[in-house]
Amino acid sequence: MADTDNTVSSLADLKDLTAAAPVAPSAPAEEGEVAAPVIRTGPPAPIRDREVDAQGRSYATGRRKDAVARVWLKPGSGKVTVNGRDQQVYFARPTLRLVINQPFQVAGREEQYDIVCTVKGGGLSGQAGAVKHGIAQALSKFEPELRAAVKAAGFLTRDPRVVERKKYGKAKARKSFQFSKR
């Protein structure tokens, strides 16, 4: 059986411990109401360690389509530098700049961090998505308590959609050549 300090040595001990665990009392259901189920919650998810280099920066890699972005995040005034150029110059379309700033808006940290990133491969849209993915990863490494909010928005997951490859005997991935009966 289980010791007094609740150590488990077999599955039978685990069964005994869960049966003996106290259940939070719920409010009695009035006539005609269905009682709410009691949900046992375990300990909160452990907060990860902060990952910062010697210069006080957090590093992460972001990917989208064929683009790969290396992102360094440090506290600052909100300046974003992409491949040595300002984000206004590199990502001229406002929609791409909105994509890049989404992780900061979700975390409530607009204009609090400076970003330096290098990005290569793919087009501008894929590069913006890669930078967004990298910023979200670096932000969760710099401030681990923001990980839940950034993850709930879906920014930590790499978008797996890529261009389908061209097949032999086809004009493109699926398009056929024009059919000629004679």
C-alpha positions as CSV (number, residue, x, y, z in Angstrom):
1,M,0.0,0.0,0.0
2,A,1.0,3.7,-0.1
3,D,3.2,5.2,2.6
4,T,2.2,8.1,4.7
5,D,3.9,10.6,2.5
6,N,1.8,9.5,-0.5
7,T,4.4,7.8,-2.6
8,V,3.2,5.4,-5.3
9,S,4.9,2.1,-6.0
10,S,2.1,0.4,-8.0
11,L,-1.1,1.1,-9.8
12,A,-3.1,-0.2,-6.9
13,D,-1.5,2.5,-4.7
14,L,-2.5,5.1,-7.3
15,K,-6.1,3.9,-7.3
16,D,-6.2,4.1,-3.5
17,L,-4.7,7.6,-3.5
18,T,-7.2,9.0,-6.1
19,A,-10.1,7.4,-4.2
20,A,-9.0,9.0,-0.9
21,A,-8.4,12.4,-2.5
22,P,-10.7,15.1,-1.2
23,V,-13.3,16.4,-3.6
24,A,-14.2,20.1,-3.5
25,P,-17.8,20.6,-2.2
26,S,-20.2,21.9,-4.7
27,A,-23.3,24.0,-4.1
28,P,-26.4,21.8,-3.7
29,A,-28.5,21.7,-6.8
30,E,-32.0,23.3,-6.4
31,E,-35.0,21.5,-7.7
32,G,-35.0,21.3,-11.4
33,E,-31.3,22.1,-11.8
34,V,-28.6,19.8,-12.8
35,A,-25.5,19.8,-10.5
36,A,-22.3,21.0,-12.1
37,P,-19.7,18.4,-12.4
38,V,-16.7,18.7,-10.1
39,I,-13.5,19.0,-12.0
40,R,-10.3,18.1,-10.2
41,T,-7.4,20.2,-11.3
42,G,-3.9,19.2,-10.8
43,P,-1.0,21.5,-10.1
44,P,-0.6,24.4,-12.6
45,A,1.7,23.8,-15.5
46,P,5.3,24.5,-14.6
47,I,6.7,27.8,-15.8
48,R,9.7,27.2,-18.0
49,D,13.1,28.7,-17.4
50,R,14.0,32.0,-18.9
51,E,16.4,31.5,-21.8
52,V,18.7,34.6,-22.3
53,D,22.2,34.9,-23.7
54,A,25.1,36.9,-22.3
55,Q,24.0,40.1,-24.0
56,G,20.5,39.8,-22.4
57,R,18.8,38.7,-25.7
58,S,16.5,35.8,-26.4
59,Y,17.0,33.8,-29.6
60,A,14.6,31.8,-31.6
61,T,14.1,30.4,-35.1
62,G,10.9,30.9,-37.0
63,R,9.8,29.1,-40.2
64,R,6.9,29.5,-42.7
65,K,6.7,28.0,-46.2
66,D,10.3,28.1,-47.5
67,A,11.4,31.1,-45.3
68,V,13.6,30.8,-42.2
69,A,14.0,33.7,-39.8
70,R,16.6,34.0,-37.0
71,V,15.2,36.3,-34.4
72,W,16.9,38.1,-31.4
73,L,14.7,39.9,-28.9
74,K,15.9,42.3,-26.2
75,P,14.2,45.0,-24.2
76,G,14.0,48.3,-26.0
77,S,11.8,50.9,-27.7
78,G,10.1,48.6,-30.3
79,K,12.5,48.9,-33.2
80,V,12.3,46.0,-35.6
81,T,15.3,45.4,-38.0
82,V,15.0,42.8,-40.7
83,N,18.2,41.9,-42.7
84,G,19.8,45.2,-41.6
85,R,16.9,47.3,-42.7
86,D,14.0,48.9,-40.8
87,Q,10.7,46.9,-41.0
88,Q,9.0,49.9,-42.8
89,V,11.5,49.5,-45.6
90,Y,11.8,45.7,-45.8
91,F,8.1,44.9,-45.4
92,A,6.6,47.8,-47.3
93,R,3.0,46.4,-47.2
94,P,1.2,47.4,-44.0
95,T,-0.5,43.9,-43.8
96,L,2.9,42.3,-43.5
97,R,3.9,44.7,-40.7
98,L,0.6,43.8,-38.9
99,V,1.5,40.1,-39.1
100,I,4.9,40.7,-37.5
101,N,3.4,42.7,-34.6
102,Q,0.7,40.2,-33.8
103,P,2.6,38.4,-31.0
104,F,3.3,41.7,-29.2
105,Q,-0.4,42.7,-29.4
106,V,-1.6,39.4,-28.0
107,A,1.0,39.6,-25.1
108,G,0.3,43.3,-24.5
109,R,4.0,44.2,-25.0
110,E,3.8,46.7,-27.9
111,E,7.0,48.8,-28.3
112,Q,8.7,47.2,-25.4
113,Y,11.2,45.0,-27.2
114,D,13.8,45.6,-30.0
115,I,13.9,42.9,-32.7
116,V,16.9,42.1,-34.8
117,C,16.3,39.3,-37.4
118,T,17.8,37.8,-40.5
119,V,15.4,36.1,-42.9
120,K,16.1,34.1,-46.1
121,G,14.1,32.0,-48.5
122,G,10.6,32.2,-49.8
123,G,8.7,35.4,-50.6
124,L,7.7,38.4,-48.5
125,S,4.6,36.8,-47.1
126,G,6.4,33.6,-46.0
127,Q,9.2,35.7,-44.5
128,A,6.7,37.8,-42.5
129,G,5.1,34.6,-41.2
130,A,8.6,33.2,-40.3
131,V,9.5,36.4,-38.4
132,K,6.1,36.3,-36.6
133,H,6.8,32.7,-35.6
134,G,10.3,33.6,-34.4
135,I,9.2,36.6,-32.4
136,A,6.5,34.5,-30.7
137,Q,9.1,31.8,-29.8
138,A,11.7,34.4,-28.6
139,L,9.0,36.2,-26.5
140,S,8.0,33.0,-24.8
141,K,11.6,32.3,-24.0
142,F,12.3,35.8,-22.7
143,E,9.1,35.9,-20.6
144,P,7.9,32.3,-19.9
145,E,4.7,33.5,-18.3
146,L,3.5,34.9,-21.7
147,R,3.8,31.4,-23.3
148,A,0.1,30.5,-22.5
149,A,-1.3,33.6,-24.2
150,V,1.0,33.3,-27.3
151,K,0.3,29.6,-27.6
152,A,-3.5,30.1,-27.3
153,A,-3.3,32.5,-30.2
154,G,-1.6,29.8,-32.2
155,F,1.7,31.7,-32.8
156,L,4.0,29.0,-31.5
157,T,2.9,26.4,-33.9
158,R,4.7,26.3,-37.2
159,D,2.3,26.6,-40.1
160,P,2.8,23.3,-42.1
161,R,1.2,24.5,-45.3
162,V,3.8,24.6,-48.2
163,V,3.5,24.7,-52.0
164,E,2.7,21.3,-53.5
165,R,5.4,20.0,-55.8
166,K,5.1,19.8,-59.6
167,K,4.4,16.3,-60.9
168,Y,5.7,14.6,-64.0
169,G,3.3,14.9,-67.0
170,K,1.5,17.9,-65.5
171,A,1.7,21.6,-66.3
172,K,1.8,22.5,-62.6
173,A,1.1,20.5,-59.4
174,R,-2.3,19.4,-60.6
175,K,-3.1,21.3,-63.8
176,S,-3.0,19.1,-66.9
177,F,-2.1,20.2,-70.4
178,Q,-4.9,21.0,-72.8
179,F,-6.5,17.8,-74.1
180,S,-6.5,17.3,-77.9
181,K,-8.8,14.6,-79.2
182,R,-7.1,14.7,-82.7
